[in-house]
Amino acid sequence: MPTDLHAWHSLLQHHEAIRETPMREWFAAGDAAQRVEQFSLEAAGLYLDFSKNRITPRTFALLMQLADEAGVPKRRDAMFAGDHINATEDRAVLHIALRAAPGASFKVDGKPVMPAIHDVLARMRVFSERVRGGGWTGATGKRITDVINIGIGGSDLGPRMVCRALSHLAGGGPRMHFVSNVDGTELAETLERLDPEQTLVIVCSKTFTTLETMANANSARQWFLAGGVAEHQLARHFAAVSTNLEAVRAFGIDPANMFEFWDWIGGRFSLWSSVGLSIALAVGFDAFDDLLAGGRAMDEHFGSAPLARNMPVILGMLGIWYRNFFGMPTSCMAPYSTSLELFPAFLQQLEMESNGKSVQLDGRHVRAHTAPVVWGSAGTNGQHAYFQLIHQGSQIVPVDFVAPLRPPRELPGHHAKLLANCFAQAEALMRGRSAEELRATGLSDEIRIAHMVFEGNRPSNTLLMDDVTPHTLGALIALYEHRTFVQGVVWNINSFDQWGVELGKILAKPIEGELTGGQAASASGHDASTGALIARARAALGGA
Ligand code: F6P
């Protein structure tokens, strides 16, 4: 149990001692520059300033001690060694092999995996270069102008986020579209803008059984057929990304157009695999390769830096400090970059599907809280929507600010304004504004002053990169992957399964039958509320 660890107890006591201390006192002290020096670091092209946190050198030392006592280095090494650390699915967890250096050697169950990885990467390069170069055409010989990635969850959020972030590097490649929802509106609205003769669909699904993806893939196939592409010509318009060759074949996609990946890659960690085919198509394979190199640089840092200079460990342990000792239930990701606007959504799946668990590896309940609710959106938009709560709400929300120092697309004067706002938010959250400061400006209405006081002492990290490049983005994604892993180790949970998504899926199947088939809702043993909802929907859909 993490709560039994010596460092956990020490942190509980230490928390009592410093929980009310305002950070601004530490920044007012003579050695504030030293604080920034101690609580900042650079790795893999990213600069992290974590000095605006409610920590002292003692807190930091205890958090690092907790990481050590919880076995972070040991579990990290086990992951890197290909051990079956995903115990409930009896699988290795080796997404790091996907971005490993060419000469690296990784094994799963004693079998080297690098040859297969390189084989798929080489095929991705050939295919993406042919499509981008016009060598791969649709069935009628026309160039592919649009690519739709049909997938959901890990088969959508990662590549969608990366394609959005790197859109400034598209350089004449095909337009990318992502369709995930089984709500037909998303696919219909995408298709109505496209020409079947010039469209390529990637059906991206680890299992190739996911309801949403298969429904969308089948509807896309009908759209091609209705648009004049004959059955035997569909191979020019479909590629598959999956671990399930048989299902790909059964769907009718030519196995020659299938890009494989493996069950030792979790869906939410899979954008580095053939799941990234859409990325290679959107920005070119060389850029995809740079993304892998950025991830690799962070892996090397995570694998070798001492705990107290290890960025994923530091971010992970700060999250534990706020979640478990201050009891903060949510955390906010605020990228000050429109390019990174989908990063919060990606992070939501990464953290909440990985660490939204309440049972330890040994089957006992965790006695501590696990993953917080993760939310956020691009700045400065959030400032004009929900930052009010972050500044003056009744619960404290730790924020991660992420910003590129130079913009992907420049308009004179804009980027300085963006960065100024980012830094000002972090400063305001830390410093706050006291009643005395307000009175000093001449204000005397005490009720008004009470409303205008900012308590401050609200923590944040600031993470900077020079530019949004494939390399820095790769490092950023790998940083948060490893941060998620570190927290899972401390909570002693399995970050790599997702049993919690199963029950809803199982229950949806019979309900669909009741909505569309002959079976009456009341006959199927639902609770009264669900039964009434089904009856109402059945009536609207024209059923009995
Ligand atoms: O339902 C959750 C989930 O299993 C995710 O973990 C996964 O990323 C997503 O569904 C999609 O799964 P697949 O790639 O097999 O279609």
Boltz pocket constraint, residues with backbone or C-beta under 6 A from the ligand:
constraints:
  - pocket:
      binder: B
      contacts: [[A, 152], [A, 153], [A, 154], [A, 155], [A, 204], [A, 205], [A, 206], [A, 207], [A, 208], [A, 209], [A, 210], [A, 213], [A, 267], [A, 268], [A, 353], [A, 498], [A, 501]]
      max_distance: 6.0
